[in-house]
Structure formats: C-alpha cells, structure tokens
Amino acid sequence: MTESAIIFERSLPEGFGFYNLGEVRELPLDGPAAPEPGGEAAERDAFVFRLSGELSGFVAVAFDCGLDPSACSEIGNIIAGKFASNLRSRHGIEVMISPPIKTSSRQAEAAAAILKHDSITRKKYCHFHNGTIIRMDALVAATPARSSRDA
C-alpha cells in the first residue's frame, strides 16, 4: 500500500452517529461480510464528491437499496466531509468537497480505473437502524494536485 493510500485509509471515518437514524460503522475489509442483497457485482446507486485543493480526485460512496436517496446522499456527505476534515487536521492536507453527484457504483469504479490516480483506497461500512442493516462502500481515488506536485 502506498503512503498516500495509508493516509487516505486512515482519514476515512471509522463510524459515526447518523442523527436519530441509527449509526454507520466501519467493517473490516477482511472481516465478516455484511449482507449483500445484490451481490458485489450488482449495480448500486452511488454519490460522488469531487476533491479539489491539494488533491484532485473523488470520494464515492455506493449503497445497497433500503435507504431514501436523500439519506444516502447525506451519509456520503458525512463520510466525504469527515475525510476532508481528517486530512486537514491529521496530515495538513487542504481539500474541499463538491456537492454530491448521483451516479452508479460501476461508473465510480470505471472512473477510478480510467483516471489512473496515484492512490485508490476502499472502506466498507454498514448503516444500522431498527434492526435493518444497509451495506455501503467508500472509494477514494486521488492524486496530489498539479500545483502541489510542482511546488
């Protein structure tokens, strides 16, 4: 794993309370799997948040069905926002996130592969609320911005 991938992985949140709608928790990548209604290859809704500043790239969060799209967008926004905040506070890397862009999990994966970012990092999460578990996957694909590389 590259140094950038380690920084990105450590900057994604471990979990958080989701208002009065339960909690979102990280799942170990090599641990027991969360329920997979559509399976890993299934097309899933995703929200992408572009990164600008000292990094260029994006944070994408793909969701299994079961949540209202606005709730999915908000969970994605919290993950991307905490990622940006943690980069700044822990590593001194300044980034801003864009508003959410709705896409699909396959499009996000394709963009990560095509754009050839220096680092691609993944983290699995589950949303727990009233006995329901919704799986989600975060993907960070980022590269230092041109100006910070040339400095």
Secondary structure in CASP SS format (residue, H / E / C, confidence):
PFRMAT SS
TARGET T0000
AUTHOR 0000-0000-0000
METHOD secondary structure of the structure
MODEL  1
M C 1.00
T C 1.00
E H 1.00
S H 1.00
A H 1.00
I H 1.00
I H 1.00
F H 1.00
E H 1.00
R H 1.00
S H 1.00
L C 1.00
P C 1.00
E C 1.00
G E 1.00
F E 1.00
G E 1.00
F C 1.00
Y C 1.00
N C 1.00
L C 1.00
G C 1.00
E E 1.00
V E 1.00
R E 1.00
E E 1.00
L E 1.00
P C 1.00
L C 1.00
D C 1.00
G C 1.00
P C 1.00
A C 1.00
A C 1.00
P C 1.00
E C 1.00
P C 1.00
G C 1.00
G C 1.00
E C 1.00
A C 1.00
A C 1.00
E C 1.00
R C 1.00
D E 1.00
A E 1.00
F E 1.00
V E 1.00
F E 1.00
R E 1.00
L E 1.00
S E 1.00
G E 1.00
E C 1.00
L E 1.00
S E 1.00
G E 1.00
F E 1.00
V E 1.00
A E 1.00
V E 1.00
A E 1.00
F E 1.00
D C 1.00
C C 1.00
G C 1.00
L C 1.00
D C 1.00
P H 1.00
S H 1.00
A H 1.00
C H 1.00
S H 1.00
E H 1.00
I H 1.00
G H 1.00
N H 1.00
I H 1.00
I H 1.00
A H 1.00
G H 1.00
K H 1.00
F H 1.00
A H 1.00
S H 1.00
N H 1.00
L H 1.00
R H 1.00
S H 1.00
R H 1.00
H H 1.00
G C 1.00
I C 1.00
E C 1.00
V E 1.00
M E 1.00
I E 1.00
S C 1.00
P C 1.00
P C 1.00
I E 1.00
K E 1.00
T E 1.00
S E 1.00
S H 1.00
R H 1.00
Q H 1.00
A H 1.00
E H 1.00
A H 1.00
A H 1.00
A H 1.00
A H 1.00
I H 1.00
L H 1.00
K C 1.00
H C 1.00
D C 1.00
S E 1.00
I E 1.00
T E 1.00
R E 1.00
K E 1.00
K E 1.00
Y E 1.00
C E 1.00
H E 1.00
F E 1.00
H E 1.00
N C 1.00
G C 1.00
T E 1.00
I E 1.00
I E 1.00
R E 1.00
M E 1.00
D E 1.00
A E 1.00
L E 1.00
V E 1.00
A E 1.00
A E 1.00
T E 1.00
P E 1.00
A C 1.00
R H 1.00
S H 1.00
S H 1.00
R H 1.00
D H 1.00
A C 1.00
END
